[in-house]
Amino acid sequence: MREFTAFKGEYVGWRRKEAERKDFLGELVRLTNERVQRLFVTTLVLSDFREVNERFQLLETYQSAYALAAASTLFATAEWVFAEREPTDGLVFFVERGDAGQGSLLKTTRARFGTIEVVQVIGKTAADGEEITPFHVPDFIACEYRSEHAYFDINKQAKAKPRGALTAIRRMLYPRVGVIDRSALQRMCAEAEIPRRR
């Protein structure tokens, strides 16, 4: 998505091809709809995280903003899986290696799930050098939501007309979207009894 949005790599000639770009993104959403049962998205408002962290020991508790946001998504997914599946069904999350704070994510999820094997951090490429394509779907979804939520964080209101791909994602995939903002963080601190700073 980084190459696609910046017209780089194989997309270098797509700058003025809006119809092709729209069709391409629409096809990505359609293919995702065929293969994904449930979509979970979590956005953490970093400015709110920093503000609440000044009063509560968020960083000491979760070690990083990334770990808090990623763990929230994994926990929401696990709740859905356990409600929909047999208790004997296994559960493993594969997380793409590379984001800062992944050690913290493993500590946070280990505390909740009781074992490190539930979350496995793996590279984006297999031993033979081929890309692991299932990671393309979350990259695509994250890119669309990142753009929308960044706009909201700056302008304090949603875009009048969301990007076409985001509209298609909402219409076809029915994502469960969680936004961890100031009020959610304050509730989290109260419920988890996160210590106040002195």
C-alpha positions in Angstrom: 0.0 0.0 0.0 2.9 2.3 0.6 4.0 1.9 -3.0 0.4 2.1 -4.3 -0.4 5.3 -2.6 2.9 6.9 -3.5 2.8 5.7 -7.1 6.1 3.8 -6.7 7.3 0.4 -7.7 4.9 -1.4 -10.0 2.4 1.5 -9.6 4.7 4.2 -10.9 2.5 4.9 -14.0 -0.8 5.0 -12.1 -0.8 8.7 -11.0 -3.5 9.8 -13.5 -5.4 6.5 -13.8 -8.2 7.1 -11.2 -10.6 4.7 -12.8 -8.0 1.9 -12.8 -7.1 2.7 -9.2 -10.7 2.6 -8.1 -11.3 -0.7 -9.9 -8.2 -2.2 -8.4 -9.1 -1.2 -4.9 -12.7 -2.4 -5.4 -11.4 -5.8 -6.5 -9.2 -6.0 -3.4 -12.3 -5.4 -1.2 -14.3 -8.0 -3.2 -11.5 -10.6 -2.8 -11.1 -9.8 0.9 -14.9 -10.3 1.3 -14.6 -13.8 -0.2 -11.9 -14.9 2.2 -12.3 -13.0 5.5 -15.0 -14.0 8.0 -14.7 -11.0 10.3 -12.7 -7.8 10.3 -11.4 -6.1 13.4 -9.8 -2.6 13.3 -8.4 -0.7 16.3 -7.1 2.8 16.2 -5.3 4.3 19.1 -5.3 8.2 19.2 -1.6 8.8 20.0 -2.2 12.4 21.3 -4.8 11.0 23.8 -2.4 8.2 24.8 0.3 10.6 25.6 -2.0 12.9 27.5 -3.5 10.1 29.6 0.0 8.6 30.1 1.0 11.8 31.8 -1.5 11.0 34.6 -1.5 7.2 34.6 1.2 4.6 34.2 0.1 3.4 30.7 3.6 2.9 29.4 4.7 1.0 32.5 1.6 -1.3 32.1 1.6 -1.9 28.4 5.2 -1.0 27.5 4.2 0.8 24.2 1.2 2.3 22.4 1.6 -0.3 19.7 1.3 -3.2 22.2 -1.9 -1.6 23.7 -3.6 -1.2 20.3 -2.5 -4.5 18.9 -3.5 -6.4 22.0 -6.9 -4.7 22.0 -7.5 -6.0 18.5 -6.3 -9.5 19.4 -8.5 -9.6 22.5 -11.5 -8.5 20.6 -10.8 -11.1 17.9 -10.3 -13.8 20.6 -13.7 -13.0 22.2 -15.4 -13.4 18.9 -13.6 -16.6 18.1 -14.5 -18.1 21.5 -18.1 -17.1 21.1 -18.4 -18.6 17.6 -16.2 -21.7 17.9 -16.0 -24.9 19.8 -14.0 -24.6 23.1 -11.5 -27.2 21.8 -10.6 -25.2 18.7 -7.1 -23.7 18.8 -6.3 -20.1 18.3 -3.0 -18.7 16.9 -2.4 -15.1 15.8 0.3 -14.3 13.3 1.8 -10.8 13.6 4.0 -9.4 10.9 7.5 -8.8 12.3 8.9 -5.2 12.2 6.8 -2.9 14.4 8.4 -1.4 17.4 6.9 -2.8 20.6 6.4 -6.4 19.6 8.2 -7.7 22.6 5.7 -5.7 24.7 2.8 -7.1 22.7 4.0 -10.7 23.5 4.2 -9.8 27.2 0.7 -8.3 27.2 -0.9 -11.2 25.4 1.0 -13.8 27.4 -0.5 -12.3 30.6 -4.0 -12.6 29.1 -3.7 -16.0 27.3 -1.2 -17.6 29.6 1.1 -18.8 26.8 3.4 -17.2 24.2 2.4 -19.7 21.5 -0.9 -17.9 20.9 0.8 -15.0 19.3 3.7 -15.6 16.8 5.7 -12.9 15.2 6.8 -13.9 11.8 8.5 -12.2 8.8 6.6 -11.0 5.7 8.6 -13.3 3.5 8.9 -17.1 3.6 12.2 -19.0 3.6 12.0 -19.2 -0.2 11.8 -15.4 -0.4 8.1 -15.3 -1.4 5.9 -12.8 0.3 3.3 -14.1 2.7 0.3 -12.7 1.0 -2.2 -12.8 3.9 -0.4 -9.8 5.3 -1.4 -7.8 2.3 -5.0 -7.7 3.5 -4.4 -6.1 6.9 -1.9 -3.7 5.2 -4.6 -2.6 2.8 -7.3 -2.2 5.5 -4.9 -0.4 7.9 -3.8 2.1 5.2 -7.5 3.0 4.5 -8.3 3.5 8.2 -5.1 5.2 9.0 -5.9 7.9 6.4 -9.4 8.3 7.8 -8.5 8.5 11.4 -5.5 10.8 10.8 -7.9 13.2 9.1 -10.2 13.0 12.1 -7.4 13.5 14.6 -6.3 16.7 12.8 -9.7 18.2 11.9 -11.8 16.8 14.8 -14.4 15.7 12.3 -14.9 12.9 9.8 -14.3 13.5 6.1 -17.5 14.6 4.3 -16.8 11.9 1.7 -14.6 9.0 2.8 -12.2 7.4 0.3 -13.9 5.0 -2.1 -12.1 1.9 -0.9 -13.0 2.7 2.7 -16.6 3.1 1.8 -16.5 -0.3 0.0 -14.8 -1.9 3.1 -17.5 -0.6 5.4 -20.3 -1.7 3.0 -19.0 -5.2 2.2 -16.9 -6.3 5.2 -18.8 -4.8 8.1 -15.7 -4.2 10.2 -15.8 -4.0 14.0 -13.9 -0.8 14.6 -12.6 0.3 17.9 -11.2 3.7 18.6 -9.1 4.0 21.8 -9.4 7.7 22.6 -9.1 9.7 25.8 -12.4 8.5 27.3 -11.6 4.8 26.4 -8.1 5.1 27.9 -9.5 6.7 31.1 -12.1 3.8 31.4 -9.3 1.3 30.8 -7.2 2.9 33.5 -10.1 2.7 36.0 -11.1 -0.8 35.1 -7.6 -2.2 35.1 -6.6 -0.2 38.2 -3.6 1.3 36.4 -1.7 3.3 39.0 -1.7 7.1 38.8 1.6 8.9 38.5 2.8 10.7 41.7 
